[in-house]
């Protein structure tokens, strides 16, 4: 059963379907909040291929997860929504393997179903109304947002600043704000609860997702296998269906 606890470049195409269930034990995967749906599905598939394995996830902001790893939090794998946060754990010696790029994501405006705030584009984020949410600049979705705001010449006036993209999206689904700048994959995952509005500047910024087993992983064999599986051809359709781009 996949358990979920909420809280530098390259690409591979590894086919793990031929692996037998020789490995066993639990691994803990620290993963960016925007990977919640895709990684939960991949974890279930991985466990099905390896009956003796249990995958436990801790989802959160990549910057927070990287800090926890550097402070000694026990984990086997780190999946980051930005190269910057992965580089931090590489520099600290917590990752010694080469991180692998397995997906990319673009920003999209999320509004409640029916768009009650009448949001039409990125320029609305620079106005006193409507009510808007963005991610904090230190987390990947916030850093990407700042880049698109600069490209569009917009100075945002957020009503709330959130520590991860799922928190920003929740503000929309609860109708606490009229719009939030989130990832395209988050809009798709929210289904009919929200609507997505694209904007030209989104094509200029694509967040790069990287994964690597941790140097002090309690279960290094399974950690390496899961990292390979995430970048495999078997995993790619999961990301594509969720709205990600793949290498």
Backbone as a ProteinNet text record, in pm:
[ID]
protein_1_A
[PRIMARY]
XXXXXXXXXXXXXXXXXXXXXXXXXXXXXXXXXXXXXXXXXXXXXXXXXXXXXXXXXXXXXXXXXXXXXXXXXXXXXXXXXXXXXXXXXXXXXXXXXXXXXXXXXXXXXXXXXXXXXXXXXXXXXXXXXXXXXXXXXXXXXXXXXXXXXXXXXXXXXXXXXXXXXXXXXXXXXXXXXXXXXXXXXXXXXXXXXXXXXXXXXXXXXXXXXXXXXXXXXXXXXXXXXXXXXXXXXXXXXXXXXXXXXXX
[TERTIARY]
85	0	88.1	60.3	133.5	84.9	177.3	143.7	188.9	108	139.8	145.3	257	271.3	282.6	185.9	190.7	288.1	319.4	404.2	395.1	2338.9	2209.5	2110.2	2118.5	2024.4	2059.1	1966.9	1990.3	1857.6	1855	1731.5	1766.3	1676	1697.6	1571.1	1583.3	1467.6	1494.1	1475	1505.8	1379.2	1379.8	1263.6	1280.8	1201	1212.4	1112.7	1038.2	931.1	983.4	1111.2	1164.7	1222	1225.1	1281	1188.8	1245.9	1166	1145.2	1069.7	1044.8	1154.1	1279.6	1389.8	1413.1	1381.1	1403.3	1284.7	1307.7	1200.3	1227	1129	1142.9	1075	1081.9	1016.7	1116.2	1068.7	1145.3	1058.2	1124.2	1057.4	1103	1007.3	1036	990.8	1084.7	1052.4	1029.1	909.9	875.8	800	822.3	754.5	603.4	535	389.5	316.5	368.9	302.6	309.2	382.9	392.9	297.5	212.2	128.7	52	-21.2	-105	-21.5	76.7	155.4	239.3	302	386.7	303.8	186.4	100.5	65.3	34.7	5.7	129.4	244.1	366.8	405.8	384.2	415.7	334.6	206.1	120.2	166.6	205.2	254.1	386	472	601.5	582.5	492.5	464.5	405	323.5	264.2	370.9	474.4	583.8	678.2	680.9	772.6	691.6	626.6	533.6	593.7	724.4	785.4	822.2	783	824.2	706.2	732.1	634	693.7	618.9	664.3	585.4	656.4	595.6	637.7	541.8	571.8	556.6	643.5	628.9	631.8	516.7	505.8	511.9	577.6	586.7	661.1	687.8	767.2	908.8	964.7	1098.1	1204.1	1192.6	1291.4	1284.2	1163.3	1146.1	1199.6	1170.1	1218.3	1370	1429	1575	1637.7	1577.3	1627.8	1617.1	1506	1488.8	1592.8	1621.6	1723.4	1859.6	1893.2	2023.9	2034.4	1920.7	1920.2	1914.2	1916.2	1925.5	1796.9	1690.4	1564.7	1585	1538.6	1559.8	1473	1535.7	1463.8	1553.1	1491.8	1565.4	1581.6	1482.4	1479.8	1431.3	1487.1	1440.4	1401.4	1279.4	1231.4	1197.1	1271.5	1259.6	1193.6	1120.6	1056.7	1146.9	1272.8	1365.6	1509.2	1596.5	1737.7	1804.7	1763	1825.7	1818.9	1703.6	1687.7	1758.9	1762.2	1840.3	1988.5	2034.3	2175.8	2214.9	2122.5	2150.9	2185.8	2112.5	2140.9	2261.5	2290.9	2415.4	2534.2	2526.3	2635.8	2659.6	2554.2	2568.8	2619	2630.2	2675.7	2565.6	2441.1	2330	2288.3	2329.6	2312	2447.4	2488.1	2615.2	2595	2477.6	2445.7	2410.7	2407.9	2371.2	2219.6	2165.9	2021	1971.7	1850.5	1792	1669.3	1662.8	1543.9	1437.5	1318.6	1213.9	1087.4	1073.4	953	977.3	890.8	888.7	743.9	725.2	590.5	583.6	467.9	448.5	336.7	340.5	241.1	112	3.1	-128.1	-208.4	-297.6	-385.4	-501.9	-524	-638.5	-743.5	-867.5	-979.7	-1090	-1175.2	-1287.6	-1377.6	-1447	-1539.3	-1635.7	-1649.2	-1734.9	-1664.5	-1540	-1458	-1534.9	-1581.6	-1663.5	-1590.9	-1457.1	-1381.3	-1355.8	-1397	-1379.1	-1234.3	-1148.7	-1006.1	-986.5	-904.8	-881.5	-736.8	-643.3	-503.5	-411.2	-282.1	-180.2	-187.7	-233.6	-241	-329.9	-427.9	-517.8	-445.5	-329.1	-252.9	-186.2	-183.4	-125	-228.2	-354.1	-462.4	-508.6	-564.7	-617.2	-724.8	-804.1	-902.8	-872.2	-890.5	-950.8	-855.3	-905.1	-823.3	-735.8	-606.3	-516	-424.4	-376.8	-278.4	-161.3	-41.9	77.8	163.1	263.5	357.3	468.1	523.4	637.3	754.8	832.4	938.5	1046.5	1064.8	1171.5	1137.3	1011.6	974.2	964.6	980.5	989.6	874	749.8	637.3	640.3	689.2	699.9	811.5	924.8	1035.9	995.6	923.8	876.2	775.2	689.4	590.7	658.1	763.5	833.7	891.5	939.8	994.9	887.6	770.5	665.8	609.1	602.8	557.4	653.8	783.4	882.7	872	852.3	839.9	717.1	610.9	486.3	480.3	579.3	577.3	469.1	439.9	334.1	395.7	354.7	393.5	276.7	290	175.2	135.9	8.1	-45.6	-121.9	-49.9	-117	-190.3	-302.1	-374.3	-321	-256.6	-196	-79	24.2	143.8	161.3	167	166.3	302	326	455.2	467.6	359.5	368.4	248.7	258.3	158.7	21.8	18.6	-110.1	-186.3	-113	-178.2	-239.7	-169.6	-223.5	-347.8	-342.2	-457	-577.7	-553.5	-662.6	-737.9	-666.2	-733	-835.4	-804.9	-897.7	-1015.2	-986.4	-1094.1	-1191.9	-1144.8	-1232.5	-1295.5	-1264.2	-1314.9	-1273.1	-1157.4	-1103.5	-1032	-992.6	-935.7	-1001.9	-985.3	-1043.2	-948.9	-820.1	-723.4	-594.6	-522.8	-389.7	-303.7	-174.9	-81	-19.9	-54.8	-13.4	40.3	70.8	117.4	-0.4	25.6	-74.6	-123.8	-33.3	-71.6	-166.9	-153.8	-242.9	-383.7	-393.5	-525	-594	-518.2	-576.8	-618.1	-536.2	-566.6	-690.8	-719.5	-834.4	-967	-963.9	-1085.8	-1182.3	-1310.3	-1414	-1419.8	-1339.9	-1343.3	-1283.2	-1194.3	-1129.3	-1128.1	-1098.4	-1075.2	-935.3	-872.7	-739.1	-741.4	-657.5	-642.1	-494.6	-464.8	-327.4	-286.4	-155.6	-103.5	28.9	63.9	180.9	312.4	330.7	459.3	490.4	389.6	413.7	509.8	514.9	603.4	750.2	778.4	917.3	979.5	895.1	944.8	888.9	976.9	935.2	1016	947	1016.6	1066.3	1188.4	1252.6	1251.4	1199.9	1189.2	1301.6	1371	1482.7	1463.3	1521	1511	1646.7	1673.6	1797.7	1780.3	1843.3	1848.2	1942.9	1915.9	2000.3	2119	2228.9	2353.7	2341.3	2262.5	2245.6	2109.3	2058.2	1927.8	1927.9	1831.1	1823	1805	1743.9	1721.3	1773.5	1905.5	1963.4	1925.6	1909.5	1877.4	1740.3	1641.3	1506.4	1500.2	1575.1	1578	1626.3	1734	1787.5	1689.4	1623.1	1527.8	1407.8	1359.6	1245.7	1283.9	1403.5	1448.6	1456	1507.5	1512.9	1372.5	1282.6	1145.7	1076.9	1102.9	1040.6	1080	1201.6	1247.4	1228.3	1156.7	1145.1	1034.3	1036.7	931.8	796.6	796.5	671.4	604.7	684.8	630.2	588.9	645.4	624.3	476.7	393	251.7	178.9	219.9	156.6	177.1	298.5	327.7	257.5	259.5	195	45.3	-18.8	-162.8	-196.6	-100.5	-123.7	-94.5	-45.1	-19.2	125.3	215.3	357.8	413.9	528.1	610.8	716.4	766	870.6	992.8	1111.5	1234.9	1230.7
-119.6	0	124	219.2	344.4	432.4	482.6	572.5	711.8	812.2	949.9	1030.6	1100.3	1192.2	1332.2	1420.9	1556.3	1640.9	1707.1	1797.1	1944.1	1824.7	1806.1	1786.8	1772.2	1743.4	1609.7	1557.5	1430.5	1364.3	1256.1	1182.2	1037.2	949.7	807.9	747.2	630.1	553.3	409.4	381.4	250.7	168.3	49.3	-39.3	-132.1	-110.3	-191.9	-305.6	-322.3	-421.7	-563	-581.6	-716.4	-753	-656.9	-685.9	-778.5	-871.4	-960.2	-895.6	-959.9	-905	-940.6	-930.9	-970.3	-868.9	-741.9	-640.1	-636.4	-579.1	-572.7	-458.9	-431	-329.2	-199.2	-103.4	26.4	130.2	221.3	341.1	463.4	571.5	699.5	794.9	848.8	938.6	1079.4	1173.6	1314.8	1372.6	1426.6	1471.9	1603.9	1684	1812.6	1795	1891.9	1882.7	1863.8	1921.9	1911.1	1771.3	1681.9	1543	1450.6	1504.5	1421.2	1314.4	1354.7	1258.9	1160.9	1212.1	1124.1	1026	1072.8	982.5	881.2	920.3	823.3	709.4	744	640.3	557.1	623.1	549	458.2	505	422.1	294.8	305.6	186.8	90.4	143.7	57.8	-9.5	66.5	12.3	-99.7	-79.5	-184	-307.6	-288.4	-403.1	-485.9	-419.7	-490.5	-555.3	-500.4	-549.8	-572.9	-688.5	-714.1	-700.6	-712.2	-700.8	-559.3	-461.5	-322.4	-236.8	-143.9	-43.4	95.2	181.3	316.8	416.5	497	600.2	736.1	825.2	956.4	1066.5	1165.5	1290.1	1402.3	1466.1	1571.4	1708.4	1802.2	1937.7	2027.5	2149.3	2240.5	2187.7	2198	2142.5	2205.3	2335.8	2401.8	2349.4	2326.1	2271.8	2130	2048.5	1910.3	1904.8	1989.8	1993	2030.8	2126.6	2166.4	2051.6	1980.3	1867.7	1759.4	1734	1633.9	1677.8	1804.4	1854.1	1851.9	1855.8	1852	1709.7	1611.5	1472.9	1394.2	1446.6	1371.5	1241.1	1128.1	999.5	986.8	962.6	944.7	865.9	810.2	729.6	798.5	879.7	940.9	1084.7	1173.5	1311.9	1343.9	1396.2	1442.6	1590.3	1674.2	1818.6	1880.6	1990.3	2062.4	2169.7	2174.6	2273.4	2225.8	2251.5	2214	2278.4	2401.1	2472	2390.9	2336.4	2261.5	2127.7	2064.8	1941.9	1971.4	2083	2118	2139.9	2189.8	2211.1	2080.2	1973.3	1845.7	1776.7	1808.2	1759.6	1826.9	1958.6	2033.8	1992.1	1951.5	1909.5	1765.9	1695.4	1556.9	1456.6	1503	1411.2	1335	1382.9	1311	1300.8	1179.4	1158.6	1100.2	1044.3	996.8	1116.6	1095.2	1202.3	1217	1333.5	1353.1	1341.1	1291.2	1265.1	1353.5	1418.4	1494.5	1398.4	1401.4	1307.6	1377.3	1508.5	1579.9	1729.9	1801.5	1947.8	1992.7	2113.1	2162.7	2311.7	2357.9	2499.2	2556.4	2687.2	2754.1	2780.4	2786.2	2817.8	2888.4	2974.7	3041.6	2949.1	2926.5	2847.1	2940.4	2922.2	3000.2	2903.5	2941.2	2853.9	2830.3	2718.6	2687	2802.8	2841.5	2954.3	3088.2	3090.8	3212.7	3332.7	3323.8	3432	3565.4	3562.5	3686.8	3753.6	3688.9	3747.3	3763.7	3673.7	3680.6	3647	3728.1	3705.6	3674.2	3710.9	3686.2	3728.8	3726.6	3754.3	3898.3	3991.5	4131.8	4151	4063.1	4074.9	4054.8	3989.4	3966.8	4095.3	4198.5	4325.6	4428.5	4387	4477.5	4450.8	4552.2	4530.9	4423.3	4415.4	4308.9	4240	4112.2	4014.6	3969.2	3881.1	3821.8	3713	3715.5	3619.8	3553.3	3435.1	3360.8	3325.2	3334.7	3289	3210.3	3141.1	3068.2	3161.4	3131.3	3206.5	3194.4	3300	3305.6	3200.8	3154.6	3058.3	2916.9	2890.5	2757.4	2761.4	2646.4	2646.9	2714.6	2690.3	2753.4	2904.6	2952.6	3096.3	3158.9	3088.7	3138.8	3147.3	3045	3046.6	3159	3181.5	3288.9	3424.4	3447.3	3575.1	3596	3488.8	3500.3	3538.6	3478.7	3512.7	3651.9	3693.1	3829	3931.6	3905.5	3996.4	4000.7	3884.7	3879.1	3955	3953.8	4020.2	4165.8	4209	4345.2	4367.9	4264	4270.4	4266	4357.3	4353.1	4294	4171.8	4105.7	4171.2	4165.9	4214.4	4099.7	4000.5	3881.7	3910.5	3844	3848	3743.5	3640.8	3537	3475.3	3439.9	3376.3	3242.1	3134.8	2999.9	2931.5	2832.2	2765	2648.2	2607.2	2508.7	2526	2465.9	2490.4	2432.5	2322.3	2264.6	2356.6	2426.3	2521.1	2636.2	2682.8	2789.6	2741.7	2619	2563.9	2547.4	2506.4	2488.2	2618.3	2730.1	2859.5	2881.9	2829.9	2843.1	2747.2	2621.8	2522.8	2556.2	2626.1	2668.7	2805.2	2862.8	2995.7	3104.7	3086	3189.7	3297.5	3263.8	3361.4	3341.8	3441.8	3434.6	3371.1	3364.4	3305.6	3273.9	3174.8	3141.8	3101.1	3126.8	3084.6	2952.7	2846.1	2711.2	2639.8	2512	2435.2	2383.1	2364.4	2307.3	2172.8	2092.3	1960.6	1971.5	2077.5	2095.5	2131.5	2212.6	2246.2	2119.7	2036	1912.8	1819.6	1810.6	1720.8	1764.8	1894.2	1945.9	1916.6	1874.2	1836.7	1952.4	1926	2026.4	2136.2	2123.2	2223.4	2356.3	2352.7	2474.9	2478.4	2595.7	2613.6	2670.5	2638.2	2687.1	2795.2	2896.4	3004.7	3012.6	2992.1	3000.8	3144.6	3165.7	3298.5	3280.2	3371.1	3351.2	3333.1	3404.2	3399.7	3264.1	3177.6	3046.1	2962.5	2987.6	2908.8	2941.4	3052.5	3093.7	3028.1	2974.5	2919	2778.6	2681.4	2543.5	2490.2	2452.5	2394.4	2254.6	2227.6	2099.2	2013.7	1893.1	1801.2	1698.9	1684.7	1591.3	1495.1	1376.2	1275	1210.2	1170.5	1099.6	1023.3	905.9	838	913.5	910.1	980.2	894.2	960.5	890.5	800.8	843.6	766.4	697.7	660.1	593.8	466.4	447.8	323.8	199.6	216.4	104	143.4	144.9	199.8	125.2	-5.7	-82.7	-44.9	-38.2	-3.1	144.8	229.1	371.6	393.7	327.1	340.5	286.5	177.1	116.3	208.2	272	362.4	485.8	539.2	654.5	620	501.4	455.9	440.5	383.7	361.3	493.5	597.1	727.2	785.3	757.8	808.2	712.2	603.3	498.4	526.2	450.9	462.2	418.8	330	285.4	396.8	486.5	594.5	715.5	731	853.1	884.8	786.8	819.9	877.6	840	893.3	1044.3	1088.2	1231.5	1305.6	1248.4	1312.3	1329.1	1224.2	1230.5	1335.2	1361.6	1457.6	1601.2	1621.7	1757.2	1800	1708.7	1738.9	1722.7	1785.7	1754	1655.1	1571.6	1476	1498.9	1461.1	1482	1409.5
0	0	0	-88.9	-92.5	21.9	101.7	210.7	174.6	206.4	173.4	301.6	323.4	435.5	378.9	407	352.3	436	430.6	507.6	476.6	-1321.1	-1266.2	-1377.4	-1455	-1560.2	-1620.4	-1696.9	-1764.5	-1784.7	-1856.4	-1874.5	-1897.4	-1857.6	-1875	-1930.3	-1983.9	-2029.2	-1990.9	-1862.8	-1809.1	-1802	-1855.1	-1848.8	-1730.9	-1625.9	-1504.9	-1503.5	-1612.1	-1610.8	-1600.4	-1635.7	-1629.8	-1494.9	-1401.7	-1271	-1193.4	-1123.4	-1040.2	-905.1	-817.2	-686.1	-587.3	-626	-539.4	-428.5	-454.1	-352.8	-256.9	-139.9	-41.3	55.6	138.5	241.1	204.5	295.8	279.7	230.7	145.3	112.6	139.1	176.9	197.1	88.6	15.5	-95.8	-59.1	-55.1	-37.7	-176.9	-202.3	-337.2	-334.7	-437.3	-451.9	-447.4	-388.6	-371.2	-503.4	-609.9	-740.5	-799.2	-734.8	-780.1	-705.1	-621.2	-534.4	-611.4	-713.7	-786	-868.2	-940.6	-1027.8	-947.8	-841	-763.7	-685.1	-639.7	-571.9	-666.9	-792.1	-891.1	-923	-939.9	-970	-854.2	-731.7	-616.3	-614.4	-648	-652.8	-761.4	-875.4	-983.9	-945.4	-879.8	-838	-736.6	-641.8	-543.3	-609.1	-711.8	-781.1	-850.9	-901.3	-967.2	-866.8	-744.8	-640.8	-513.4	-501.4	-390.8	-251.3	-238.5	-107	-68.4	-150.6	-129.7	-85.2	5	45.9	20.6	-47.7	-78.7	5.2	82.1	165.8	111	91	35.5	139.7	130.7	204.9	102.2	80	-20	46.5	-19.3	33.5	-62.2	-19	-100.2	-115.7	-235	-260	-170.7	-144.6	-59.9	83	132.6	267.6	276.7	177.3	177.1	169.7	86.9	76.4	210.1	278.5	409.7	509.6	507.6	598.7	573	446.4	412.1	463.5	443.6	488.8	640.6	707.8	854.3	908.8	818	861.6	863.4	805.2	801.5	725.1	778.9	711.2	586.9	474.3	348	253.9	150.8	53.5	-81	-118.4	-251.7	-238.8	-322.6	-329.1	-472	-490	-620.3	-606.7	-676.6	-663.4	-785.3	-762.8	-872.7	-931.9	-888.7	-942.9	-923.6	-1021.1	-1007.4	-886.5	-850.8	-739.1	-610.9	-579.7	-455.2	-459.7	-576.5	-589.3	-571.4	-627.5	-615.3	-469.8	-390.2	-248.6	-178.4	-208.4	-142.4	-205.4	-330.7	-391.2	-323.1	-306.7	-245.2	-100.6	-31.2	108.5	121.6	8.5	11	36.7	43	68.1	-56.6	-172.9	-299	-366.2	-398	-467.3	-606.3	-633.2	-767.8	-856.1	-986.4	-1078.8	-1083.7	-1045.8	-1053.7	-1197.8	-1212.8	-1344	-1364.9	-1479.4	-1516.6	-1568.6	-1508.3	-1550.5	-1599.6	-1575.8	-1620.4	-1617.5	-1686.9	-1682.8	-1669.3	-1614.7	-1588	-1617	-1660.4	-1690.7	-1604	-1588.1	-1504.7	-1581.4	-1505.3	-1560.6	-1451.8	-1491.8	-1395.6	-1362.9	-1234.7	-1189.2	-1131.3	-1173.3	-1119.6	-1078.5	-983.1	-947.8	-1068.6	-1067.4	-1176.1	-1199.3	-1325.5	-1359	-1358.6	-1306.9	-1305	-1249.5	-1123.7	-1066.9	-1056.3	-1050.4	-1040.5	-1173.7	-1282.4	-1414.4	-1455.2	-1411.8	-1445	-1592.4	-1660.1	-1802.9	-1836.6	-1748.1	-1780	-1668.6	-1697.4	-1597	-1546	-1628.9	-1587.6	-1465.6	-1446.6	-1331.6	-1199.2	-1203	-1079.9	-1030.6	-1113.3	-1073.3	-1030.5	-1016.6	-979.5	-835.7	-768.4	-632.3	-627.4	-730.4	-746.2	-877.9	-889	-798.2	-687.6	-601.1	-495.5	-557.4	-526	-589.2	-487	-524.6	-445.3	-534.9	-480	-549.3	-450.8	-503	-417.9	-370.4	-253.7	-202.4	-298.6	-309.7	-410.3	-387.6	-262.6	-235.2	-279	-313.1	-361	-513.3	-580.7	-727.4	-799.7	-755.4	-825.7	-809.3	-696.1	-674.5	-755.1	-764.6	-845.7	-992.2	-1039.9	-1178.3	-1199.3	-1100.3	-1110.8	-1124.5	-1046.7	-1056	-1194.9	-1256.3	-1391.3	-1492.7	-1482.2	-1579.3	-1552.4	-1426.3	-1396.9	-1456.4	-1441.1	-1497.9	-1649.6	-1710.7	-1856.4	-1904.6	-1824.5	-1862.7	-1817.7	-1739.2	-1687.6	-1584.3	-1506	-1404.8	-1265.3	-1178.5	-1037.5	-959.4	-910.5	-847.1	-715	-685.6	-558.7	-492.3	-439.5	-385	-254.7	-238.5	-111.8	-15.5	-69.2	13.4	-61.3	13	-42.9	26.2	-52.6	2.8	-11.7	76.1	80.7	-16.1	-79.5	-187.2	-279.1	-395.6	-499.8	-464	-391	-352.7	-257.4	-171.5	-81.1	-159.4	-263.5	-347.9	-422.1	-472.8	-544.6	-452.3	-328.4	-232.4	-208.3	-209.2	-194	-304.6	-424.3	-536.8	-521.2	-490.4	-480.7	-369.1	-265.8	-156.4	-183.4	-300.5	-339.5	-241.6	-177.9	-90.3	-170.6	-293.2	-385.8	-521.7	-607.7	-741.9	-842.8	-808.4	-900.9	-827.2	-878	-827.5	-945.6	-933.3	-1036.1	-990.7	-1060.5	-1022.2	-1145.9	-1131.9	-1246.6	-1328.8	-1456.1	-1546	-1494.5	-1438.8	-1387.4	-1269.2	-1189.6	-1074.8	-1119.7	-1223.5	-1278.4	-1328	-1397.6	-1450.2	-1336.7	-1232.4	-1120.9	-1044.7	-1044.9	-970	-1038.4	-1163.5	-1233.8	-1252	-1227.9	-1252.4	-1146.8	-1041.9	-935.2	-979.2	-1077.3	-1124	-1276.3	-1328.5	-1471.4	-1490.4	-1600.9	-1630.5	-1736.8	-1717	-1814.3	-1851.9	-1977	-2023	-2050	-2063.6	-2095.6	-2169.4	-2261.2	-2348.5	-2274.9	-2164	-2094.6	-2034.2	-2019.6	-1958.5	-2041.3	-2171.4	-2257.7	-2234.9	-2167	-2144.7	-2022.1	-1935.2	-1808.7	-1790	-1780.7	-1754.5	-1637.3	-1530.6	-1416.2	-1449.9	-1411.8	-1439.9	-1313.4	-1324	-1210.3	-1216.2	-1104	-1095.9	-979.7	-993.6	-888.7	-867.9	-743.8	-712.5	-582	-570.8	-440.9	-349	-220.5	-124.4	-83.6	-54	-24.1	98.4	197	319.9	323.8	209.7	203.2	287.1	375.4	453.1	366.4	249.8	158.7	20.2	1.4	-121.6	-248.4	-241	-361.4	-415.4	-327.1	-370.5	-408.4	-338.3	-371.3	-514	-551	-686.8	-789.2	-755.3	-847.9	-870.2	-763.7	-778.9	-859.9	-837	-914.9	-1062.9	-1094	-1233.4	-1291.4	-1212.6	-1258.4	-1293.1	-1214.1	-1237.1	-1372.8	-1416.4	-1545	-1659.7	-1636.7	-1737.4	-1837.7	-1946.7	-2048.1	-1992.2	-1894	-1832.6	-1753.1	-1696.3	-1614	-1696.4	-1813.9	-1892	-1919.1	-1956.2	-1982	-1861	-1741.6	-1620.8	-1613.5	-1645.1	-1641.7	-1755.2	-1873.1	-1988.1	-1963.7	-1913.2	-1886	-1780.1	-1691.1	-1583.2	-1624.6	-1746.8	-1793.9	-1790	-1754.3	-1755.6	-1896.7	-1921.1	-2036.8	-1990.4	-2081	-2045.5	-2133.2	-2085	-2162.2	-2295.8
[MASK]
+++++++++++++++++++++++++++++++++++++++++++++++++++++++++++++++++++++++++++++++++++++++++++++++++++++++++++++++++++++++++++++++++++++++++++++++++++++++++++++++++++++++++++++++++++++++++++++++++++++++++++++++++++++++++++++++++++++++++++++++++++++++

